[in-house]
Structure formats: structure tokens, C-alpha cells
């Protein structure tokens, strides 16, 4: 078997789940998609072997592209929210490469349309740099830059910038967290699934009430509860400020896209929230930001689509003499 022999393995390795699929033809969609719990496997090679054996008929891929939620250095990965580290070479696949998970999500953007996307404000997306961010187990950030040779993905660790606070209530939340031992509160600490839990607990202290610890799933399922509703309200507002900061930093005139596992569960709340107003709330550049589209990604496995697009692009390079 040689590099780029079909099928190809694509994966999206998050802090909670590892998603896998096979690409049977260049340009084709991932098939045989399966989601494995990361905690059920000691290492990434173990998870890959389990997927190939249990969900892919024991095939041997000729190439693989794995999108991972964490920093990568060449062929070496280290998951941010899962104790997996190592080299992609350990998979024993002829051609195997790594992408940051939001780098792969960015690569999916030109391949998403229709029911894959929900508009959250602004004009239709224009051509230009596209930013993508999203709260899930962590808070990812990436970009897609147009070039003469097509789109170029740019990974980043923007989720670890200082948390954006705008009003007194948000400042009180940060004070509560700092009093609890968090010396430096970063965006991911509040704008993520675990961040929703942390935000709910801090708002309880700010409001002077005692509440049980709730998971992100509990909070979004109990929006008839006033504190859960307030938690989601604050979350969406802060996310709007964060998204605006990302748009300004990257010059994302091609649109800001939101992914991750949290937002598709609260679409109506995001639309009715302060998200878009906060996105534009930069006094000197309101016109700049109001001309940038914000769009929610609701496609089921977009990072797999991005990883497949990357492999198709690399396989074409192999054909050029």
C-alpha cells in the first residue's frame, strides 16, 4: 500500500469525543462515520484501531488526516482536554498528517451551504478572510485566508486570550472566579461547555443564591429556570464580544462562522440574545463590524469535511510532476 491509496481516514479528535470517517473517493463526503468516547481509549492509536476494526471493516487506509483539539508540532500532538499525546506516525499509515481541529473546521467552510448554516446577522458572507470559532469542550479559533492557489487554513489558540468583559455583572463574575483561585480568567474558562457550568456557579454567587452544580447540558435544558436563562444570556453576550474581537484581529471581512457543540442546541436563544449587538459594539469601528456576517455552523461533522478537503488537496499535489 502506498500513500493516498483509498480509502482515506479522517478524524476530528475533541476533548470529549473522537469522530472518525472514511473517504472512498477524492472529493467525496466522509462515510462510515462513528463517534467514540475519548475516555474509553487510553491512546489515540487505540481509538483509531477500534474505529477501523469495529466500524470500518478492518480496512487499511492509505492516508489519514486527523484534526485534533490542541497544539501540534509537526507530527506530534498534545490534546488540550484529553491525556493523549504522541506522534501521528505511530498510526502506521503511509501518509498521515495533523491539523488543529479549527484549522480543519476552517477548511470545511467553502464546502458548507444550505441547511449546513444558519445566519446570525449581517449581510451575506463576502469573499475575504473567514474566521471560525466555537465553544465546545474548549474554545477553538481558526481562519481561512484566500490565496492565488486557493484557501489557506490558519490555526490559532485564540480561546486562551483574556476573557472579554463589558459590564458590571461580567466584572463581578470574573471577581468571583478570581476569589475562587483563578488568577487569570481566559475566554475558554467561560465560553465553552465547562465554562457554562463555571458561569452558572459564579452568577449564583453574584445573585446571592445557592444552587447545585449543573452541567452545560443541564443548563441549556432548563431555560425556564431564571438563573439558567441568565447564564445563557451572559454567555451569548460575552461570546458576541469575543467574536467581534476575533473579526477585528483577523480582518475577517469574509465572515465569522461559529461551530462547536454548544450553540446548535440553543439557536433561538442566540438569535434573541445580545450576541449580534455585542459583536458590533466597538465604538470606532461599528460600520466595519456591521458589514461582517456572523453564521452558525449546524452541519453534523464539518471538521471531517475539512480534513477530507485537505487530503484531496494534498493528493492533487502528489500528481503534479
C-alpha positions in Angstrom: 0.0 0.0 0.0 1.3 3.5 -0.9 0.4 7.0 0.2 -3.0 8.2 -1.0 -4.3 4.8 -1.8 -8.0 4.8 -1.0 -9.8 4.8 1.4 -8.6 7.7 3.5 -9.1 8.0 7.2 -10.4 11.4 8.5 -10.9 12.2 12.2 -11.9 15.0 14.5 -10.4 14.4 17.9 -12.0 16.6 20.6 -11.7 16.8 24.3 -14.7 14.5 24.8 -15.3 12.6 21.6 -13.3 11.2 18.7 -15.1 11.3 15.4 -13.9 9.1 12.5 -14.9 8.6 8.9 -13.6 7.1 5.6 -13.3 8.9 2.3 -13.9 6.5 -0.5 -13.2 8.9 -3.4 -11.4 12.2 -3.7 -13.9 15.0 -3.2 -16.4 12.6 -1.8 -18.0 13.0 1.6 -16.9 11.1 4.7 -18.8 7.8 5.1 -19.0 5.2 7.9 -18.9 8.0 10.4 -18.6 6.9 14.0 -18.2 8.8 17.3 -16.1 7.2 20.0 -15.8 8.4 23.6 -12.2 9.5 24.2 -12.3 8.3 27.8 -12.9 4.8 26.6 -9.4 4.6 24.9 -6.0 5.0 26.5 -4.4 6.5 23.4 -5.2 7.9 20.0 -3.8 4.8 18.2 -6.1 2.7 20.4 -9.1 4.8 19.3 -8.1 4.6 15.6 -7.6 0.8 15.8 -11.0 0.4 17.5 -12.7 2.5 14.8 -11.1 0.6 11.9 -11.9 -2.8 13.5 -15.4 -2.1 14.7 -16.8 0.5 12.2 -14.8 0.3 9.0 -14.5 -3.4 8.3 -10.8 -3.6 9.2 -9.7 -1.6 6.1 -6.1 -0.2 6.0 -6.2 3.4 4.9 -3.5 4.7 2.6 -3.7 8.2 4.0 -5.1 9.9 7.1 -5.8 13.5 8.2 -6.6 13.9 11.9 -7.9 17.2 13.3 -7.0 17.5 17.0 -8.2 19.8 19.7 -4.8 21.1 20.8 -1.4 22.3 19.7 0.5 20.4 17.1 4.2 20.5 16.3 4.9 18.7 13.0 3.8 15.1 13.5 3.4 15.5 17.3 0.1 16.2 19.0 -1.0 17.0 22.6 -4.7 17.2 23.3 -5.7 20.1 25.5 -8.6 18.5 27.3 -7.7 14.8 27.0 -4.5 13.0 28.1 -3.4 11.9 24.6 0.0 12.8 23.3 2.3 11.2 20.7 3.2 11.2 17.0 0.8 10.6 14.2 3.5 8.3 12.7 2.5 5.8 15.4 -0.6 5.0 13.4 1.4 3.1 10.8 -0.5 4.7 7.9 1.7 5.5 4.8 0.6 9.2 4.7 -0.7 10.7 8.0 -0.9 14.4 8.9 -2.3 16.5 11.7 -4.4 19.6 11.6 -5.7 21.7 14.5 -9.4 21.0 14.9 -10.4 24.6 14.0 -8.0 24.5 11.1 -10.0 21.6 9.7 -13.2 23.4 10.5 -12.0 26.4 8.6 -11.2 24.2 5.6 -14.8 23.0 5.6 -16.3 26.4 5.1 -16.2 26.5 1.3 -18.0 23.1 1.2 -20.9 24.1 3.5 -24.2 25.6 2.3 -27.9 25.5 2.6 -29.0 23.6 5.7 -25.4 23.4 7.0 -25.6 27.1 8.0 -27.8 29.5 10.0 -27.4 33.3 9.6 -27.0 35.2 12.8 -26.8 38.7 11.5 -25.1 40.9 8.9 -25.0 40.8 5.1 -24.4 37.6 3.2 -20.7 36.4 3.7 -18.3 38.2 1.3 -15.0 37.0 -0.1 -12.1 37.6 2.1 -10.5 36.2 5.3 -13.0 34.0 7.1 -12.8 33.4 10.8 -14.2 30.4 12.6 -14.6 29.9 16.4 -16.7 27.8 18.6 -17.4 26.7 22.2 -17.3 23.0 22.9 -15.2 21.2 25.4 -12.8 24.1 24.8 -13.0 27.3 22.8 -11.4 27.0 19.3 -10.3 29.7 16.9 -9.1 29.4 13.3 -9.1 31.3 10.0 -9.3 30.7 6.2 -7.3 33.0 4.0 -7.8 33.3 0.2 -4.7 33.0 -2.0 -3.9 32.5 -5.6 -3.7 28.8 -5.0 -6.9 28.5 -3.1 -7.8 28.7 0.6 -5.1 28.5 3.2 -6.1 27.5 6.8 -4.6 29.3 9.7 -4.7 27.6 13.2 -4.6 29.5 16.4 -5.1 29.3 20.2 -7.4 32.4 20.5 -9.6 30.7 23.1 -6.8 31.4 25.6 -6.9 35.2 25.4 -8.1 37.1 28.4 -11.9 36.9 28.8 -13.8 39.8 27.3 -16.0 41.6 29.9 -18.1 44.6 29.2 -20.5 45.3 32.0 -20.6 45.3 35.8 -22.2 41.9 36.0 -19.5 40.3 34.0 -16.8 42.0 36.0 -18.4 40.5 39.2 -18.3 37.1 37.6 -14.6 37.4 37.0 -14.1 38.7 40.5 -15.9 35.6 41.9 -13.7 33.3 39.8 -10.5 35.1 40.9 -11.6 34.9 44.5 -12.0 31.2 44.0 -8.4 30.8 42.8 -8.4 31.6 39.1 -5.7 34.3 38.9 -6.1 34.8 35.1 -9.5 34.1 33.6 -9.3 33.3 29.9 -12.1 33.3 27.3 -12.3 29.4 27.3 -12.9 29.4 31.1 -16.4 30.8 30.4 -17.1 30.4 26.7 -17.2 26.6 26.5 -19.3 23.7 27.7 -17.4 23.6 31.1 -17.5 27.4 31.0 -21.3 27.4 31.1 -21.1 25.4 34.3 -18.5 27.8 35.7 -20.5 30.8 34.7 -23.7 29.4 36.2 -22.0 28.9 39.6 -20.4 32.4 39.5 -23.7 34.1 38.7 -25.3 32.2 41.6 -22.7 33.8 43.9 -23.2 37.2 42.3 -27.0 36.9 42.8 -26.6 35.6 46.4 -28.3 32.2 45.8 -27.3 28.6 46.4 -27.7 26.2 43.5 -26.5 22.7 42.7 -23.6 22.3 40.2 -25.1 21.8 36.7 -23.6 20.6 33.5 -23.8 22.5 30.3 -26.5 20.0 29.1 -28.5 20.6 32.3 -28.3 24.4 31.9 -29.5 24.5 28.2 -32.2 22.1 29.1 -33.6 24.2 31.9 -34.0 27.6 30.3 -37.3 28.1 32.2 -35.2 28.5 35.3 -34.2 32.1 35.7 -30.6 31.5 36.6 -30.0 29.1 33.7 -31.6 31.6 31.4 -29.4 34.4 32.8 -26.4 32.2 32.3 -27.1 31.6 28.6 -27.9 35.3 28.2 -24.5 36.4 29.7 -22.7 33.6 27.7 -24.1 34.8 24.4 -23.3 38.4 25.1 -19.7 37.7 26.0 -19.4 35.4 23.0 -20.5 38.3 20.8 -17.7 40.5 22.2 -15.2 37.7 21.7 -16.4 37.1 18.1 -16.1 40.8 17.4 -12.5 40.8 18.8 -11.6 37.8 16.5 -13.1 39.6 13.5 -11.1 42.7 14.1 -7.9 40.8 14.8 -8.1 38.7 11.7 -9.8 41.3 9.4 -12.5 38.7 8.8 -14.4 40.5 6.1 -15.4 37.1 4.7 -17.5 36.4 7.7 -17.3 34.9 11.2 -18.5 31.4 11.5 -19.4 29.7 14.8 -19.0 26.0 15.4 -18.7 23.8 18.4 -21.2 21.6 20.2 -22.9 24.2 22.4 -24.6 26.7 20.1 -26.6 24.4 17.8 -28.6 23.4 20.9 -29.6 27.0 21.7 -30.1 28.6 18.2 -33.2 30.5 19.2 -31.6 31.9 22.3 -28.5 33.0 20.4 -30.7 34.8 17.8 -32.7 36.5 20.5 -29.7 37.4 22.6 -27.3 40.3 22.8 -24.8 38.4 20.6 -25.0 40.4 17.4 -25.2 43.8 19.3 -22.1 42.9 21.3 -20.4 41.7 18.1 -20.7 45.2 16.7 -20.2 47.1 19.9 -16.8 48.7 19.1 -17.3 52.5 19.1 -14.8 53.4 16.4 -15.5 50.5 14.0 -19.2 49.8 14.1 -19.5 50.2 10.4 -16.6 47.8 9.8 -18.2 45.1 12.0 -21.8 45.6 10.9 -20.6 44.7 7.4 -19.3 41.3 8.5 -21.7 38.3 8.5 -22.0 36.0 11.5 -23.1 32.5 10.7 -23.7 29.4 12.8 -22.5 26.0 11.5 -25.0 23.2 12.1 -23.6 20.6 9.7 -23.2 17.3 11.7 -19.4 16.7 11.2 -17.9 19.7 9.5 -14.3 19.1 10.7 -14.3 15.7 8.9 -15.3 17.5 5.7 -12.4 19.9 6.2 -10.0 17.0 6.8 -11.2 15.3 3.6 -10.7 18.5 1.7 -7.2 18.7 2.9 -6.4 15.2 1.8 -7.9 15.8 -1.6 -5.7 18.9 -2.0 -2.6 17.1 -0.9 -3.3 14.2 -3.3 -3.5 16.5 -6.2 0.0 17.9 -5.3 1.3 14.3 -5.5 0.1 14.1 -9.1 2.0 17.2 -10.2 5.3 16.2 -11.7 
